[in-house]
Each structure stands twice: as C-alpha cells, then as structure tokens.
Amino acid sequence: MFTSNNTMTKCLILLLIPFYITGCISDPSTKIINDAIEVHGGKRFDNALIEFDFRSRHYTSHRKGGLFTYTREFSDSSGQIKDVLSNDGFRRKINGGLAKISGERASAYSNSVNSVLYFALLPYGLNDPAVIKTYVKETALRNKKYHLIRVTFKQDSGGKDHDDVFLYWVNQQSNIVDYLAYSYLTDGGGLRFREAINPRTVNGILFHDYNNYKPKNKTLTLDELGTLFEQNQLDLLSVINHENIKVELFN
C-alpha cells in the first residue's frame, strides 16, 4: 500500500512532536539550581543583612523588597574607604565624603565589590535574568554523584564579565554546590577551580570557604578541571576565607 505525501507529512509531524516537546522541557538545570538555592538559604537571601570580613575588608549585603545595597569598607593611605553598590549605581566615600572618581574606576570598583559578594552568596544569584543555565551531564567527583551545570551570561545584561563561563557541581543527594570552576578573560584571562570547605550555617544561610586552584598548564580547558582536580593535578593558589559572618533576617 502507498501513502500520499500529505499523509506521510502529517505522520512525520506527529512523530516529531513528542521529541520537540521533550527537547524543550528536558533541561533540568533550573530545578536543580532552585533546589540548591533552597538548601543554601532560599528566601532568606531576599530579605537579609549579611556581613563578613574578607582579606581585611568588611563586606555587607543588604536586600529587602527587591532592593539591594552591597558595601565594602577598608582603610588605605587616603583614609577610610566605603564603596557602595546598589540599584542606583556605584559611589565611593572617603572619610565620609563623596569621592569624585572616573567612570572607568567606578566600573572597576563596582565589579570588584560585586564579584566578592557573588561568590560569597552562591548559589544565590544563579536565577538572575542575565544567567543562562545548561545541564551538562551526571558525573562523579571524589566518589560522590553530581549534576554538572554550565552557566553563561547574556551580553546585554551580563555586565563587564559576560564572557565568563562557570561550571557548578551540585551534589545529587544534598543539593549543595560542592565545587565550581570558571574561565575568565579579564587581566589576561585564566581558569580557576574552587573546592567548598568549612561549611557552616548562620541564621539559616549556608556559607563556605574555598580552596582556590589553578591548572598547571594554561592550554587546558574548563571542562578538564574536574578530572584534573580528582587526579591532584591542580595547584592550590589561595584559600578564600569568609570571617566574622553575621546574618540579620527581615520580615
């Protein structure tokens, strides 16, 4: 028996529809990240004052009702410095007075403040509109099973470092982000791998410190870092400690 071209086309379309629907909804990265955020603190991040010290500088994250203010305070030869990054932009105060700085410097200081808070509060922030999440695969690291999630950023809203690429290892049992790796282009570019250590919960929010590694060979790729870490083929560059953590939650 022969089937007309129209009938064959309709049959082909019907066969393809389930595959198309599956392809649209099969990426589980958003749910995995949502579960990770919940375990790390969930909605507490949205309405909280978080404080900590990092490398002799004091940082705060104040979020309430969709508004945020990040600050960094330290002293140098010019006096007492306070950097403030908020929904309204960036400003620097020196000894209490507003400092006049160039747009280039404001951008650099802003990125520096944002970077420290971004890493300290992970995985909070991975649902920002600029974030593009992709499920890579199930994998294993140090005898534990993980979901591997790749994160990139939209160019128009991803900031100066929108070309950075991140990998997150989310523990399949605990939903905790135990490892992350990233590639960056600023300051000559490079690769980093971070191992979460020293977990502690402060007022319902989970914090980690990190062992910060770099590859021995600059020609390696981001996707190789997990394997190299397991083989002890990464160099320990620094230990990232968040000290004197305080969390005040708002209603």
HELIX and SHEET records of a PDB file:
HELIX    1   1 ASN A    5  ILE A   25  1                                  21    
HELIX    2   2 SER A   29  HIS A   40  1                                  12    
HELIX    3   3 GLY A   42  ASN A   47  5                                   6    
HELIX    4   4 GLY A  103  ALA A  120  1                                  18    
HELIX    5   5 THR A  186  GLY A  188  5                                   3    
HELIX    6   6 LEU A  222  GLU A  224  5                                   3    
HELIX    7   7 LEU A  225  GLU A  230  1                                   6    
SHEET    1   A 7 GLY A  97  LEU A  98  0                                        
SHEET    2   A 7 GLY A  89  ILE A  94 -1                                        
SHEET    3   A 7 GLY A  79  SER A  86 -1                                        
SHEET    4   A 7 LEU A  67  ASP A  76 -1                                        
SHEET    5   A 7 ARG A  57  LYS A  64 -1                                        
SHEET    6   A 7 ALA A  48  PHE A  54 -1                                        
SHEET    7   A 7 GLU A 243  LEU A 249 -1                                        
SHEET    1   B 7 VAL A 131  LEU A 141  0                                        
SHEET    2   B 7 LYS A 144  PHE A 153 -1                                        
SHEET    3   B 7 VAL A 165  ASN A 171 -1                                        
SHEET    4   B 7 VAL A 177  TYR A 184 -1                                        
SHEET    5   B 7 GLY A 190  VAL A 202 -1                                        
SHEET    6   B 7 ILE A 205  PRO A 215 -1                                        
SHEET    7   B 7 LEU A 234  ILE A 240 -1                                        
END                                                                             
